[in-house]
Amino acid sequence: MSINLTEQDKRRAKEVAAYPWFASKPWQREIRQMLKLGVKLELEALSNKDFSFITEQYLPQKLKDKQWLD
């Protein structure tokens, strides 16, 4: 579920990458990857399946697997 980056998205990603709280390697890697691919992934894009998919399956699984960036 990807959305093409706009020029504004690209500028914003570069700004965010400069923030100290996004200085960790995992965050920097994700931001670089997003810019390289030219797309963003948004949870809202998953809502076309059914909102309950996000709340009952997607997020619980992410939390269970501890799949987040510090």
Phi, psi and omega per residue, in radians:
M1 nan 1.433 -3.079
S2 -2.001 2.729 3.127
I3 -2.263 2.324 3.119
N4 -1.089 2.444 3.102
L5 -1.254 2.432 2.994
T6 -1.556 2.965 3.071
E7 -1.066 -0.645 3.098
Q8 -1.115 -0.715 3.090
D9 -1.050 -0.749 -3.123
K10 -1.115 -0.782 3.111
R11 -1.075 -0.762 -3.113
R12 -1.138 -0.697 3.114
A13 -1.067 -0.703 3.118
K14 -1.168 -0.659 3.074
E15 -1.111 -0.823 -3.122
V16 -1.063 -0.692 -3.132
A17 -1.065 -0.438 -3.124
A18 -1.479 -0.199 3.140
Y19 -1.219 2.409 -3.134
P20 -1.018 -0.603 -3.094
W21 -1.321 -0.098 3.019
F22 -1.975 0.411 -3.085
A23 -1.410 -0.239 -3.101
S24 -1.135 2.645 -3.096
K25 -0.996 -0.750 3.136
P26 -1.057 -0.734 3.121
W27 -1.149 -0.771 -3.138
Q28 -1.085 -0.700 3.111
R29 -1.082 -0.772 -3.140
E30 -1.123 -0.745 -3.140
I31 -1.150 -0.769 3.096
R32 -1.056 -0.753 -3.137
Q33 -1.085 -0.751 3.126
M34 -1.058 -0.796 3.137
L35 -1.163 -0.692 3.135
K36 -1.101 -0.787 -3.112
L37 -1.365 -0.408 3.137
G38 1.297 0.393 3.129
V39 -2.382 2.767 3.030
K40 -2.187 2.697 3.103
L41 -2.015 2.264 -3.097
E42 -2.246 2.460 3.105
L43 -1.041 -0.551 3.135
E44 -1.039 -0.533 3.134
A45 -1.143 -0.463 3.114
L46 -1.313 -0.328 -3.077
S47 -1.189 -0.234 3.083
N48 -1.216 -0.356 3.049
K49 -1.227 -0.957 -3.134
D50 2.884 2.299 -3.066
F51 -1.009 -0.568 3.138
S52 -1.125 -0.434 3.069
F53 -1.024 -0.750 -3.135
I54 -1.149 -0.848 -3.031
T55 -1.394 -0.475 -3.063
E56 -1.801 -0.361 -3.100
Q57 -2.161 -1.046 -3.003
Y58 -1.045 -1.045 -3.100
L59 -1.140 -0.777 3.089
P60 -1.004 -0.679 3.127
Q61 -1.176 -0.731 3.096
K62 -1.043 -0.763 3.133
L63 -1.169 -0.756 3.123
K64 -1.039 -0.755 -3.119
D65 -1.452 -0.025 -3.104
K66 0.941 0.808 -3.130
Q67 -1.693 1.424 3.057
W68 -2.592 2.884 3.116
L69 -1.689 2.415 3.090
D70 -1.491 nan nan
